[in-house]
Amino acid sequence: MKIRDIKATTVTVPLEAPLRHANGAHWGRFVRTIVEIITDEGLIGYGEMGGGGASAEDAIKGLKPYLVGHDPLQLEMLRWKIMNPVGSLYNNRYQIHAAIEFACMDLAGKKLGIRACDLLGGSVREEIPFATYLFYRYNSKKTGKGGEASPEEMVAHAKELTKVNGFKSHKLKGGVFHPDHDIEVFRALADAFLGSSFRLDPNSTWSVEEAIRVGKAIENINNDYFEDPTFGLEGMRRVRNFVKIPTATNTVVINFEQLASCIRTEAVDVILLDTTFWGGLRQAYKAGQVLETFQWGASIHSSGELGIQLATMLHLGAALPNLGFAADAHYHHLTDDIIKGGKFKYENGAIKLPKGPGLGVDLDYDKLKQYSELYKELGGYPYDRDPGRPDWVCIMPEKNYADPKVKKEF
């Protein structure tokens, strides 16, 4: 089996409402690039990466000379072809390699008649639990949904999501408003969902001192962990020394050198593994093995996925014996997907591992065309800007917080 061709298509898929975060916003949709790798036997493997447009598509297609003729089963050699640590110094290809590796693992599974997780050693669980992933949202003109900012509104939103999906863990994406507002909302959630676990993530926007103050204010809550309250390994280490909550990160430990430094300095307790940030499903799994060895916490991060990347997250969650927490996913905020059969379904707060070979998903080419055309119509958006605050730029540690009483519609 040899790679014959590679294709890349940018799509944009609508969200139920625009999602606000400390560094900007998701402007009512996700932009993703879908990768197809075609073999000389006619098999097609699917991959996915964040962002899109000509630059992303050209980056994928530009690797064609590296890929044509490569056997997709040779995953380790694929890594060295694309992610050589010296050759990639001036050309960071982590997320590009991830999308291509996803597709090659999909092909390998289809060729051998096994699941992607079986290439990692098999599954230890057949369903993966997820948290609510609660965002403050702008109102959506199209759906009439969104607009949550107050504690009462956020609790109502969490109850609606939990009623539909059965979540047992709740994550608040903070940092948009003043920290005292996040504390109030977080406490309201804890009061409303007795017996559940919680996590707060302000996207690294607080100073060390502010993060310590907030952490101490929520220590009595049943916390999974305190996620990226400040930026940097040293900042996180200082917070960890003062706050009696396990800390977690997806921002300052995203490769093996950072992981070694984190463990050596005891900087962060829980590492949130992202199948794209780490450069692929295999790399994220390898990091999970290191974490198991050193008895560090592991969970799964979400970078705003469609169904193909969600499938990689499910296979990672299935294979990781030390998955100690419910995974994150933006997925339930999407209104649609580009895979056959429609969106994955949550049952009791979990999603079942796909049973088919490879990643276990197939592209719906009608949906791919529909959302490719929508991207051509709408284009991209600046993830690190807030449409409701056009002159605002995130400067960390943040002081210029938004006003939760100001309501806007997009």
Buried (B, 14 or more C-beta within 10 A) or exposed (E): BEBBBBBBBBBBBBBBBBBBBBBBBBBBBBBBBBBBBBBEEEBBBBBBBBBBBEEBBEBBBEBEEBBEEBBBBBBEEBBEBBBEEEEBEEEEBBBBBBBBBBBBBBBBBBBBEBBBBBBBEEBEBEBBBBBBBBBBBBBBEEEEBBBBBBBEBBBEBBBEBBEEBBBBBBBBBBBBBBBEBBBBBBBBBBEBBEEBBBBBBBBBBBBBEBBBBBBEBBEEBEBBBBBBBBBBBEBBBBBBEEBEBBBBBBBBBBBBEBBEEBBEEEBBBBBBBBBBBBBBBBBBBBBBBBBEEEEBBBBBBBBBBBBBBBBBBBBBBBBBEBBBBBBBBBBBBBBBBBBEEEBBEBEEBBBBBBEBBBBBBBBBEEBBEBBBEBBEEBEBBEBEBBBBBEEBEBEBBBEEBBEBEEEBEB
